[in-house]
Amino acid sequence: MELEPLNDRFDLLVTKRSVEVLSFVEIWHGDSFPVVKNILLLDSEGKRVAVKYYSDDWPTNTAKLAFEKSLFAKTMKSNARTEAEITMFDSNIVLYKFVQDLHFYVTGGEDENELILAAVLQGFFDSISLLLRSNVDKREALENLDLIFLCLDEIVERGMILETDANVIAGKVAVNSMDPSAPLSEQTIGQALATAREHLTRTLFQ
């Protein structure tokens, strides 16, 4: 199979992603394919840092805040700092992990596959860690909220899982957030790595 030129790589990525998503839907038929209901990033007091909801289970902001508060109260004393943990909450499966003063959550329906939700959680945490250069705390997160929301967009779209590989997620976010006209000396480490990766990819497939 002959590879297409990478000059239009973003169009190619979109096309490939669309095909993958359509194939995924065809395999899982109807409403049975894995769906993420929300991804939450809260601080050590249960307050929002960055959240995304993909379900109508919480139709108002008040309902969302109430869910976050109750979920935080239920999980705050757990030992999720050493490894991710799982709980059933309001007829949902929630995977969660705590790092420093940040609490990561991924919620799915009660019948969702735990391993899939765990992969989403790990992909989210690892990609944030890569982009923040392992300085995963509230201060760094607030200073880089744009990168965090770009990560969320790369991982899940309308509840459907698009990507869980942290290297792929972080690479796309770095490229999308970079000013192409900025000299290399003014780019962040993550952006510079993305630029180098892009040039390498071009070379390999020319």
Disulfide bonds with the S-S distance in Angstrom:
none
